[in-house]
């Protein structure tokens, strides 16, 4: 069963996740067509780290809201350490890989773009979005 956003019927976090990967894949493909390695590395690394942090953040919220106290603290500490690791990886990518910083920032915005896409699609499905 697809996980939805509480209070927003039909808005799927799983679709946001899939659409984010689709956007990153299309952006990396465009970078490959342009034959620009720093752009490809920036888009791919930024998108991957963005989507991984989205997944971790989802897990942190799920655990914070649903687990019993003893398990909650241990799991939150582990998840926060993993979340911190993602941002250390972002620093290392920018510092040591041949990644274009603007491409990295664009890749890192994949979750935001996917969420906007999902929101517009939901409004369209509900008939609340007039294209004109």
C-alpha positions in Angstrom: 0.0 0.0 0.0 1.4 3.4 -1.0 2.1 5.7 1.9 0.2 8.9 1.7 0.5 12.3 3.4 -1.7 12.5 6.4 -4.6 15.0 5.8 -4.0 15.1 2.1 -6.1 12.3 0.5 -4.3 10.9 -2.6 -0.9 12.6 -2.2 1.6 9.7 -2.3 5.1 9.9 -0.8 6.0 6.8 -2.8 5.1 8.6 -6.1 7.2 11.6 -5.0 10.1 9.1 -4.5 9.6 7.5 -7.9 9.2 10.8 -9.7 12.3 12.1 -8.0 14.3 9.2 -9.4 12.8 9.7 -12.8 13.7 13.4 -12.8 17.3 12.6 -11.7 17.5 9.9 -14.4 16.3 12.3 -17.1 18.7 15.1 -15.9 21.7 12.7 -15.9 20.7 11.4 -19.3 20.6 15.1 -20.5 24.1 15.6 -19.0 25.4 12.5 -20.8 24.0 13.8 -24.1 25.9 17.0 -23.5 29.0 15.0 -22.6 29.8 17.1 -19.6 31.2 14.9 -16.8 31.0 17.6 -14.0 27.3 18.2 -14.8 26.6 14.4 -14.8 28.4 13.9 -11.5 26.7 16.9 -10.0 23.2 16.0 -11.1 23.6 12.3 -10.1 25.2 12.9 -6.8 22.9 15.7 -5.8 19.8 13.8 -6.8 20.9 10.6 -5.1 21.7 12.4 -1.9 18.5 14.4 -2.0 16.4 11.2 -2.4 18.3 9.3 0.3 17.8 12.2 2.7 14.1 12.2 1.8 13.9 8.5 2.6 15.7 9.0 5.9 13.5 11.9 6.9 10.4 9.8 6.2 11.8 7.1 8.4 12.6 9.5 11.2 9.1 10.9 11.2 7.6 7.4 11.1 9.6 6.3 14.1 9.0 9.4 16.1 5.3 9.0 15.7 4.9 5.3 15.9 7.4 3.4 18.0 7.5 2.7 21.7 9.9 4.9 23.8 12.9 2.6 24.1 13.0 1.7 20.4 12.2 5.2 19.4 15.3 6.7 20.9 17.7 4.1 19.5 16.1 4.3 16.0 16.0 8.1 16.0 19.7 8.3 17.0 20.6 5.8 14.2 18.5 7.6 11.6 19.9 11.0 12.6 23.4 9.6 12.3 22.6 8.3 8.8 21.0 11.7 7.9 24.2 13.4 9.1 26.2 11.0 7.0 24.3 12.0 3.9 25.3 15.7 4.5 28.9 14.7 5.1 28.7 12.9 1.7 27.3 16.0 0.1 30.3 18.0 1.4 32.7 15.4 0.1 31.1 15.3 -3.3 31.3 19.1 -3.7 34.9 19.2 -2.2 36.5 16.2 -3.9 34.6 15.1 -7.0 34.5 16.9 -10.3 30.9 18.0 -9.7 29.5 21.2 -11.1 28.0 23.0 -8.0 25.0 24.3 -9.9 24.3 20.9 -11.3 24.6 19.5 -7.7 22.1 22.0 -6.4 19.7 21.2 -9.3 20.0 17.5 -8.6 19.5 18.1 -4.9 16.2 19.8 -5.6 14.8 16.6 -7.2 12.6 16.0 -4.1 11.1 19.5 -4.3 10.5 19.2 -8.0 9.0 15.7 -7.6 6.7 17.0 -4.8 5.5 19.9 -6.9 4.9 17.4 -9.8 2.9 15.1 -7.5 0.9 18.0 -6.1 0.0 19.4 -9.6 -0.9 15.9 -10.7 -3.2 15.4 -7.7 -4.9 18.7 -8.3 -5.3 17.7 -12.0 -6.8 14.3 -11.0 -9.3 16.0 -8.7 -10.3 18.5 -11.4 -9.1 21.4 -9.4 -6.4 22.6 -11.8 -7.5 24.5 -14.9 -4.7 24.4 -17.5 -5.8 27.7 -19.1 
